[in-house]
């Protein structure tokens, strides 16, 4: 754990303000759920809660199925990081933070499809070699939960089949989140 040197007091209603710098760095937005952990030595740990994390085993199976069906690398993300990967080194991408460009696609709530000749957007901030060809935001009860992504190393585009598959799987995962 990394110390920030920032100290905050609890107010009379039991609230603690998380400083703006930390919220920006950790991509914590207004209304984001935080999970609270406690340790025996008195530590209290706040962690961003990812409802998609509950579907991670299912997301892995979906990625495998999409990969086998299309022969293309696939990933499923929550709002912040990659939670399932197929067709690329899992260790390289799993848990990596999504790029701000992909985050923008999710926030726009529109399916993204790379056109021939486009520079494209990167899947992860840390690895610029993986370029998104199709990204379909996962929406549940009007909230963005994550994204279904087809990607490639370098050049490449996706066809109508991948576009529709990503859209369908994103819709299915969104419905699973609601139940």
N, C-alpha and C positions, 0 to 999 in steps of 0.2 A: 504494500500500500504506500502511496506517495503523499507526504504531508504538504499542505498548501500554505500553511502559515496564517490562514484566515480563521478568525474566531468569531462566532456568532452566539448571541444569547437567545434563550427560549423566551418568547413573550408570555404574557399572562394567560393566553389561550392555548399555550403549548406548541406554538408554531416556531419554526426556524426558517429563516430566509436563506435560500441557496444563492450565492452571489452570481451576478450576471455573467461574469467571466467564466465561471465553472459551467453554468448552464449552456453558454455558447460553445465552449470547448467540448462538452459532453453531448451536445445536441439535445438538450432537454428543453422542450417547448412547453408553453402554457397548456395545462390540461393533460400532459403526459403522466401515465401512472408510474409510480415508483414502488418497488418492493423493498420492505424493511427487514433487515437481518440483524440479529444481536449475537454477540459473543459473550462467553462467561466472564471475560476480563473487563466487561463494560463497554466494549465497542458497539456502536450502532452504525450499520452500513446501509446506505441507500443505493439501490441498483435499479436501472431502468427496467421496467417490466415489459416483456415482449409476449403478448398473447400468441404470436406465431410460434414461439418456443414450445408451447404445448403440443403443437402439430409437427414438431421437427422430425419424428420418425416417419410420419405420413409424408412430409415434404421430401424426405430422402427417397422414399418409394416412388413418389410422383416424378422426381428428377430422373430416376433410373428408367422409368417407363417412357418419359418424353425422349430421353437420350436414345433408347432402343428403337423407338418408333421413327425418329427423324434422323438419327445418326449425328446429331449436333450436340455440342456441349450445352448444358442447361444449369440454371441455378434458381433457387428460391431464396428471397431475402425477407427480412422483416424491415422495419423502417430505417434501421441503422446498419445492419450487417448481413452477410451471407450466412444462411442457416442450413442450406443443402446444396450440393454440387454433384454433377455427373459429367464425365467426358473431359475433365481437366484434373490436375493434381488437387485432391481434396485439401491436403495440408496447406497448399499455397493460397487457397481462396477461403476456406471455411473460417468464419468468424471475422473476416476482414470487413472493414467499414465500407459501405457503398459510397460511390462518388457523389459529389454534390450535384452533378448533372443528372444522375439516376434518381437522386432524391427529388430533384425538380420534376422529373417525369412522373413520379408517384404523386407529388402534390398537385400536378396538373390534371390527374385522374383521367388521362387519355393514354391509349395504347401507342407506344412509340415503335416505329419501324424504320430501320436504316435504309436509305436509298443508295443506289450505286453512285460512287463518287463523293458521298458525304464523308466527312472526317470521322463522324460517329462519336458516341460517348463511351467513356470507360466504365467498366463494371465496378471497379474498386479504386479508391484513392491511392492505395499503396502500389497497385500493379496496373500500369498503363498499357500492357500488352493485350489485355482482354477487352474487346470492343463489343458492345451490346448491339445485336442485330434486331431483336424484338424485345420489348419490355411491356408487360401488362400489369398494371397496378391491381393489388388485391384489396377490394373494398368490402367492409363488413359494417352493416348498419350505418352507412355513410362515411365511415372513418377509413383512412388508409392504413392497412395493416402490413403491407409489404409489396412484393413484386415477383412475377414469374418472368424469367429472363432466358432468352437464347443468346449465346455470345460466340465469338470467334477470336482467334489470334490474328490480328491484322485485318486484311481485306476479307470481305464477304458480306453478303446480304441474306436475308431470309425471304422465303416465299409466302404466298397466301396461306398455305397449310400451317406453317409455323405461327403466323400471325393469329389465325383462328384457334390453334391449339393453346397458345399462351393465353388468349382471351378466355377460352373455355375453362382452362385449369384455374386461372385467377378467379373466375366467377364461382367455380366449385369450392375452392378454398375459402373464399369469402362466406359462402353459405355454411360451410363447416364451422367457421368461427362463430356464426350466429346461434348455432344449436348447442 
